[in-house]
């Protein structure tokens, strides 16, 4: 047993050394090549660094949203933690795990019980790093995959209630490449529990709540385009919004820039961004005949290439200001559950923008866990309600009009506090009205 542990730590240490070498190379290729070269960019870089030093969230949000975003990965390593709500390492801190620290940093979670989704994690990680980094050797890519796997599995084992979804590795891959292992560890935790929590619940339905905002946004802006696009359901936006566009965008600089913007905004902005992409393609979409919904869906599911990110970001900011979520038609916002990240990020955002990180009332990890637990309860109630309604509808002819009304009322009352009692009520009632046992 001791030999196995020693061997595992040796492999991890070797992976870390290769990862450190790769990080040094990416520093040279990405950070220095993209370093501010004109006076205006240099001034902005100094302003970003100063805002990070004092954890001025409002200023960091402004810089992340403005043209060019946070400029370099060195600055992102300091700014993204501020946007995600945790204290970043001080300037000069290593962004990768030093080989001498690997054992201390990574042994604790390895002894936790395996997560049920780890097999799928390994399948997805094996397909990662396809588009970037482009100049890495095979050994360096394998080291990156090892670090990516560790980041994901550590998060899942530490918070075992989280459910892995395909595409989560795309998000974590960006965090790893930009931030390095040390800084990315807390970033993955905060993002999982506070920003994309809806996607890590044991059901897809909370993710679909995000998509339901899309038709409402389009209707509020362009009813004609809405009518045309509504011939297909908004599932075409799932892959992009679920992965914060990391699955769709193939250029490293572009996805890092878009993450600047999305991490600086509340969760609903990601859906508004997709709506702006649709609006920018209006004529192309209207040219698709009404009787070809499959072609419409296919076109909508593929992002245009290239993307004019800066223009799209500016338009998204304007659209979100002109049509905030509370003003969306079809009662779209009211239908969103209170514990959804769509609402929990919105509830805290106006307050956080007026204060520094240290003095703000942003949601904590404990808040994220509490919201997750409440969402699971709500999901179970909703699923039970659907089962009850399906059962009642199935046996409506046996129950009769008055009995049906009484049964629905009884089920509704029982669901308010104890979802499991609803099924019991139905079972007792069906026995009383002598529904044949073979039909139940």
Buried (B, 14 or more C-beta within 10 A) or exposed (E): EEEEEEEBBEEBBBBBBBBBBBBEBBBEBBBEEBBBEEEEBEEBBEBBBEBBEEBBBBBBBBBBBBEBBBBBBBBBBBBBBBBBBBEBBEEEEBBBBEBEBBBEBBEEBBEEEEBEBBEBBBEBBEEBBEEBBEEBEEEBBBBBBBBBBBBBBBBBBBBBBBBBBBBBBBBBBBBBBBBBBBBBBBBBBBBBBBBBBBBBBEBEEBBBBBBBBBBBBBBBBBEEBBEBBBEBBBEBBBBBBBBBBBBBBEBBBBBBBBBBBBBBBBBBBBBBBBBBBBBBBBEEBEEBEEEEBEEBBEBBBEBEEEBEBBEBBBBBBEBBEEBEBEEBBEEBBEEBBEBBBBBBBBEBBEEBEEBBBEEBEBBBBEBBBBBBEEBBEBBBBBEBBEBBEEBBEEBEEBBEEEBBEEBBEBBEEBBEEEBEBBBEBBEEBBEEEEBEEEEE
